[in-house]
Amino acid sequence: MSEIGLLSVAGHLRLSEHCGLYATISVMARDEVNLILFLRSAARFGGVALRCATVVLAALAFPPHALAQAVAPAPATPSTVAAATPSAGAAPTRRSPRVGPSELSTAEIREQAARRPYPLDFGQRLDRGHDWLYVNAQEFVENTDRRFAPPDAELLPVPATPLRLAVVTETINRPDGAKFELNLNLDVTLKLPNLERRLRIFITNDDVAESPDRAGERGNLRAGVRFNPASNFDFDIGVRGDLPPIAFASLRWTKFYPVGRWDIYPFGKLFAETEEGLGASTGLTFDRRLGETLIGRASSFAQWRKDTAEIEWTQILLLAHADELLVPERYGRILRNQDLARGYGLQLLATGERRNRVEFYEASVFYRRPLRHRWLYLYVEPLVRWDRRYAWNADPGIRIGLEALLWDLSRSRSDTPGEPILLNPTEDRPVVPRPETAPGIAPGQTR
């Protein structure tokens, strides 16, 4: 072989080595590039959502006659100037109350339950059954927490454990026949201060990304422990009930910002599962108070998973009359207007599995009201869906749900005294007094 041939073979070998190295580097960097693209797309998507929300909500907040008055204001007079200047002691605009789980301890709940009178009718018997279940659940949590406490330690009051159970049915009339789905939602969070003050145990069937509920896509139950390493941060670790079980871990950040008539809910989460690998999700919600009970909302959500390398997103616009709201445990409940306790409204939704592709649109009118005193709720939502898989056919449907909240004792009362709920005796050990509630915060409310 000639010298030129030897040089050519050596050059090809050297080139193949470089190509193999470049391929290895590209495979290693692919995941990082996908994550960077997700973050950039999420930021761009959030900016577009913010601009859309600002335009829509500004149009709702400033109707044409108000804009006309703003363009051509009346001549200023001393009386109008005085009326336009707010007084120092003027009361702020009333807002719809937001109800959360009880902040009482288990001992205070048992004391209140023991004073409850005997029920007189079916509704009061239903409330009594709710209270019996709630009190016994709190007693079980308290006994479990104290069983693992050090023998010589002073016992701390055990906070109440909130429990949420919901049944939701969804029926959509597709071109190939009606589709029926049934979802069962469960969410429990246990606080065990005598075992570990920052430790909480949770059981839920929300997915680890906290994406909005979709009929037929509900995951199995997840259970684990939750730590609060810092304010507004939650670190979860646990298992999902599959065969074999799937382990997961996540770091979550969320915060509530009230700014005048605006309420802002940012959300971010990093998570990992043994089956699907790494992932990230983010969301941003803007609520605009258009009056005492009228709310305009724009919500955005996006998630990225390593196994699919795709970005799933959801965008929602909502206009609702809400007399009462609930404290949402998960970001996905805001996206599905499940934080509205009593009210009605209109919702527009779009979702996709790629950055520039929509999978389906949905328009719905929803109505939600309490059947019993702040613990049993009925939810009805007629809808129309346009799905890419069905050639954008307008498919009508309806979503009906029933939700029970074991967050506090029922609000009903009876004037006839009767037998109290019988309770098992608790362990006779000293308990540290419960700190007083902060000024301005009533029991059962959050900041």
C-alpha positions in Angstrom: 0.0 0.0 0.0 1.3 3.4 -0.9 2.1 6.2 1.6 -0.9 8.2 0.4 -3.2 5.2 1.0 -1.9 4.7 4.6 -2.5 8.4 5.3 -6.0 8.1 3.9 -6.9 5.1 6.1 -5.5 6.8 9.2 -7.5 9.9 8.4 -10.7 7.9 8.1 -10.1 6.1 11.4 -9.4 9.5 13.1 -12.6 10.9 11.6 -14.7 8.0 12.8 -13.3 8.4 16.3 -14.3 12.1 16.2 -17.8 11.2 14.9 -18.3 8.6 17.7 -17.2 11.2 20.3 -19.5 13.8 18.9 -22.4 11.3 18.9 -21.7 10.4 22.5 -21.6 14.1 23.5 -24.8 14.7 21.6 -26.6 11.8 23.4 -25.4 13.1 26.8 -26.4 16.7 26.0 -29.8 15.8 24.5 -31.7 15.7 27.8 -30.1 18.9 29.0 -31.1 20.6 25.8 -34.6 19.3 26.1 -34.9 20.7 29.6 -33.5 24.1 28.5 -36.0 24.1 25.6 -38.8 23.3 28.1 -37.8 26.2 30.4 -37.5 28.6 27.5 -40.9 27.5 26.0 -42.5 27.7 29.5 -41.2 31.3 29.9 -42.4 32.2 26.4 -45.7 30.5 27.0 -46.1 32.3 30.3 -45.4 35.7 28.6 -48.0 35.1 25.9 -50.5 33.9 28.6 -49.8 37.0 30.6 -50.4 39.3 27.7 -53.6 37.5 26.7 -54.9 37.5 30.3 -54.2 41.2 30.6 -56.1 42.0 27.4 -59.1 39.8 28.2 -59.3 40.9 31.9 -58.8 44.5 31.0 -61.7 44.3 28.6 -63.8 42.7 31.3 -62.8 45.2 33.9 -63.3 48.3 31.7 -66.5 48.1 29.7 -67.0 50.5 26.7 -69.1 53.0 28.7 -66.4 53.2 31.4 -63.7 53.8 28.7 -65.9 56.6 27.2 -66.2 58.3 30.5 -62.4 57.9 31.0 -61.7 59.5 27.6 -64.2 62.4 28.1 -64.3 63.1 31.8 -66.7 65.6 33.3 -65.3 68.9 34.5 -63.7 68.7 37.9 -65.6 70.4 40.8 -64.6 70.6 44.5 -67.3 68.0 45.3 -66.2 65.5 42.7 -62.6 66.0 43.7 -63.5 65.3 47.3 -65.5 62.3 46.3 -62.7 60.9 44.2 -60.2 61.1 47.0 -60.5 57.9 49.2 -60.6 58.5 52.9 -57.9 57.1 55.2 -60.4 54.9 57.0 -62.3 53.6 53.9 -63.1 49.9 54.0 -61.6 47.7 51.3 -63.7 46.0 48.7 -65.3 42.8 50.0 -64.0 39.6 48.5 -65.5 36.2 48.3 -64.3 34.2 51.4 -61.8 31.4 50.8 -62.4 28.4 53.1 -59.7 26.1 54.3 -59.3 23.1 56.6 -59.7 23.6 60.3 -56.8 24.9 62.3 -58.0 23.4 65.6 -56.2 20.6 67.3 -57.8 17.2 67.7 -58.5 17.8 71.4 -60.5 21.0 70.5 -62.4 19.1 67.8 -63.4 16.4 70.3 -64.5 19.0 72.8 -66.7 20.7 70.2 -68.1 17.4 69.0 -69.1 16.3 72.5 -71.3 19.4 72.8 -73.2 18.8 69.6 -76.9 18.2 70.2 -78.9 15.2 69.0 -80.0 15.3 65.3 -83.7 15.8 64.5 -84.1 15.2 60.7 -82.3 13.4 57.9 -80.0 16.3 57.1 -78.8 16.6 60.6 -78.3 12.9 60.8 -76.2 13.1 57.7 -74.1 15.9 59.4 -73.8 13.8 62.5 -72.4 10.9 60.4 -69.9 13.3 58.9 -68.9 14.5 62.3 -68.6 11.0 63.7 -66.3 10.0 60.9 -64.3 13.2 61.1 -63.8 12.9 64.9 -62.8 9.3 64.8 -60.3 10.0 62.0 -58.7 12.8 64.1 -58.6 10.5 67.1 -56.8 7.8 65.1 -54.2 10.3 63.8 -53.6 11.7 67.4 -53.1 8.2 68.9 -50.7 7.2 66.1 -48.7 10.4 66.6 -48.4 9.9 70.4 -47.6 6.3 70.1 -44.3 7.2 68.5 -43.5 10.1 70.8 -40.7 9.8 73.3 -42.0 8.5 76.7 -40.7 11.4 78.7 -41.5 14.2 76.2 -44.3 16.7 76.6 -46.9 16.1 74.0 -47.7 18.8 71.4 -51.3 19.4 70.2 -51.9 17.4 67.0 -53.4 19.5 64.2 -56.5 18.4 62.4 -56.1 16.2 59.4 -58.0 17.3 56.3 -59.5 14.6 54.0 -61.1 15.1 50.6 -63.0 12.5 48.7 -64.6 13.1 45.3 -66.4 11.1 42.7 -66.5 12.6 39.2 -68.3 11.2 36.1 -67.7 12.4 32.5 -69.8 11.5 29.5 -69.0 12.7 26.0 -71.0 11.8 22.9 -68.3 10.9 20.3 -68.9 10.1 16.6 -68.3 6.4 17.4 -70.5 6.3 20.5 -70.7 7.8 23.9 -67.6 7.6 26.1 -68.1 7.3 29.9 -65.4 7.7 32.5 -65.4 7.5 36.3 -62.8 9.1 38.5 -62.3 8.7 42.3 -60.2 11.4 43.9 -58.6 11.1 47.3 -56.4 13.5 49.2 -55.3 13.1 52.8 -52.5 14.9 54.7 -51.4 13.9 58.2 -49.4 16.1 60.5 -47.4 14.4 63.2 -45.8 17.0 65.4 -44.7 14.6 68.2 -43.0 12.4 65.7 -41.4 15.1 63.6 -42.6 18.7 63.5 -41.7 19.2 59.8 -42.9 15.8 58.7 -46.3 15.1 57.1 -47.7 11.9 55.6 -49.9 12.2 52.5 -52.1 9.9 50.4 -53.4 11.1 47.0 -54.1 9.9 43.5 -53.1 13.2 41.9 -50.2 12.6 39.5 -46.7 13.8 40.6 -46.7 16.7 38.1 -50.0 18.1 39.5 -51.4 18.3 36.0 -55.2 19.0 35.5 -57.5 16.0 35.8 -58.4 14.2 32.6 -61.1 11.6 32.6 -59.7 8.1 32.2 -56.1 9.2 32.9 -56.2 9.1 36.7 -53.2 7.4 38.3 -53.0 5.0 41.1 -52.7 6.1 44.7 -49.4 7.7 45.8 -48.3 7.7 49.4 -45.2 9.2 51.0 -43.7 11.7 53.5 -43.5 15.4 53.0 -40.9 17.7 54.4 -40.8 21.5 54.5 -37.1 22.4 54.1 -38.0 26.1 53.7 -41.0 28.4 53.4 -43.2 27.7 50.4 -41.1 24.6 49.5 -42.2 20.9 49.8 -40.0 17.9 49.4 -41.9 14.6 48.8 -40.7 11.1 48.7 -42.8 8.0 48.4 -44.2 5.2 46.2 -47.0 4.8 43.7 -49.3 1.8 43.9 -48.3 -0.1 40.8 -47.0 -3.6 40.2 -44.1 -3.4 40.9 -44.4 -0.2 43.1 -42.8 2.9 41.5 -40.8 5.2 43.7 -40.9 9.0 43.2 -39.4 12.2 44.7 -40.3 15.8 44.0 -39.4 19.3 45.1 -42.3 21.8 44.9 -42.5 25.6 45.2 -45.6 27.7 45.2 -46.8 31.0 46.7 -49.8 33.2 46.8 -49.4 36.9 45.9 -52.4 39.2 46.5 -51.8 42.5 44.6 -54.7 44.9 44.9 -57.5 43.3 42.9 -55.2 40.7 41.5 -54.3 37.3 43.0 -51.2 35.6 41.5 -50.4 31.9 41.9 -46.9 30.9 40.5 -46.0 27.2 40.7 -42.9 25.1 39.9 -42.0 21.5 40.5 -39.1 19.1 39.7 -39.8 15.4 40.0 -38.3 12.0 39.2 -39.9 8.5 39.0 -38.2 5.1 38.7 -40.3 4.3 35.6 -40.6 7.5 33.7 -37.5 9.3 34.8 -37.0 13.0 35.3 -39.6 15.7 34.7 -40.6 19.3 35.4 -43.8 21.2 35.6 -44.7 24.8 35.9 -47.8 27.0 36.0 -49.0 30.5 36.5 -52.5 31.7 37.4 -53.9 35.3 37.5 -57.2 36.0 39.2 -58.8 39.4 38.6 -61.5 40.6 41.0 -64.1 42.4 38.9 -66.4 43.0 41.8 -67.3 41.5 45.1 -68.0 38.0 43.6 -67.0 38.2 39.9 -63.7 36.7 39.1 -61.7 36.6 35.8 -59.0 34.0 35.6 -56.2 33.0 33.2 -54.2 29.9 34.0 -51.3 28.3 32.3 -49.6 24.9 32.9 -46.8 23.0 31.1 -44.9 19.9 31.9 -41.9 18.1 30.4 -40.8 14.5 30.8 -37.5 12.9 29.9 -39.0 9.7 28.5 -41.2 11.4 26.0 -39.1 14.6 25.5 -42.3 16.5 24.7 -44.0 19.4 26.4 -47.6 19.0 27.4 -49.4 22.3 28.1 -52.8 23.6 29.1 -54.3 27.1 28.8 -57.5 28.2 30.5 -59.7 31.3 30.5 -62.5 31.5 33.1 -65.2 34.0 34.1 -67.1 33.0 37.2 -69.4 34.3 39.9 -68.0 32.8 43.1 -69.7 33.4 46.5 -67.2 31.2 48.2 -63.8 29.6 47.4 -61.8 26.7 48.8 -58.1 26.7 49.6 -56.6 24.5 46.8 -54.2 21.7 47.9 -53.0 21.1 44.4 -52.3 23.4 41.4 -54.4 21.1 39.1 -57.5 22.0 41.1 -57.2 25.6 40.1 -57.0 24.6 36.5 -60.2 22.6 36.7 -62.0 25.4 38.7 -62.4 22.9 41.6 -61.4 25.6 44.1 -64.8 27.3 43.6 -67.0 26.2 46.4 -70.3 28.0 45.5 -70.7 29.7 42.2 -71.1 29.3 38.4 -69.3 30.5 35.3 -67.9 29.9 31.8 -64.6 28.2 31.1 -62.5 27.9 27.8 -59.7 25.3 27.7 -57.0 24.3 25.2 -54.4 21.6 25.7 -51.7 20.0 23.6 -48.9 17.5 23.7 -46.5 19.5 21.6 -45.3 23.1 21.8 -47.1 24.2 18.5 -50.0 21.7 18.4 -53.4 21.7 20.0 -54.9 18.3 20.9 -58.4 19.5 21.8 -60.5 22.6 22.7 -63.2 22.6 25.3 -65.9 25.1 26.3 -68.0 24.5 29.4 -70.5 26.1 31.7 -70.2 24.9 35.3 -72.3 25.2 38.4 -71.2 24.2 41.9 -73.1 24.5 45.2 -73.0 22.9 48.7 -75.6 20.3 49.5 -74.7 20.3 53.2 -73.0 22.9 55.3 -69.6 23.4 53.7 -68.7 19.7 53.5 -70.8 18.1 50.7 -70.7 19.7 47.3 -72.5 19.0 43.9 -70.7 19.9 40.7 -72.4 20.0 37.2 -70.6 21.0 34.0 -72.1 20.7 30.5 -69.4 21.0 27.9 -68.5 20.8 24.2 -65.2 19.4 23.1 -63.4 19.7 19.7 -60.8 16.9 19.5 -58.1 16.4 16.8 -58.5 12.6 17.0 -62.2 13.0 16.0 -61.6 15.5 13.1 -62.6 18.5 15.3 -66.1 17.3 15.6 -68.2 19.3 18.1 -68.9 16.6 20.8 -71.3 17.5 23.6 -70.9 16.1 27.0 -71.4 16.6 30.7 -69.3 16.3 33.8 -71.0 15.6 37.2 -69.2 15.3 40.5 -69.9 14.9 44.2 -67.2 16.0 46.7 -67.0 15.4 50.5 -64.6 17.5 52.6 -63.7 16.3 56.0 -62.1 19.6 56.9 -64.1 20.6 60.0 -67.2 19.8 61.9 -70.5 20.4 60.1 -72.0 23.8 60.5 -75.6 22.7 61.2 -77.1 23.1 64.7 -80.1 21.8 66.6 -81.9 23.4 69.5 -82.8 20.1 71.2 -80.0 18.7 73.4 -79.2 15.0 73.0 -76.5 12.4 73.3 -73.0 13.5 72.3 -70.8 11.5 70.0 -69.2 8.8 72.2 -65.4 9.0 72.2 -62.8 6.5 73.4 -60.6 7.7 76.3 -57.3 9.2 75.2 -53.9 8.7 76.8 -53.6 10.8 80.0 -50.3 12.6 79.4 -49.5 16.3 79.7 -50.1 18.3 76.6 -48.4 21.6 75.7 -51.0 24.4 75.4 -51.9 25.3 71.8 -50.6 28.7 70.8 -53.3 31.4 70.3 -54.4 32.1 66.8 -52.7 35.1 65.1 -54.7 38.4 65.2 -57.1 38.7 62.3 -57.1 34.9 61.4 -60.2 33.1 62.5 -60.2 29.3 63.0 -60.7 27.4 59.8 -59.1 30.2 57.7 -55.6 30.6 56.2 -53.5 33.7 55.7 
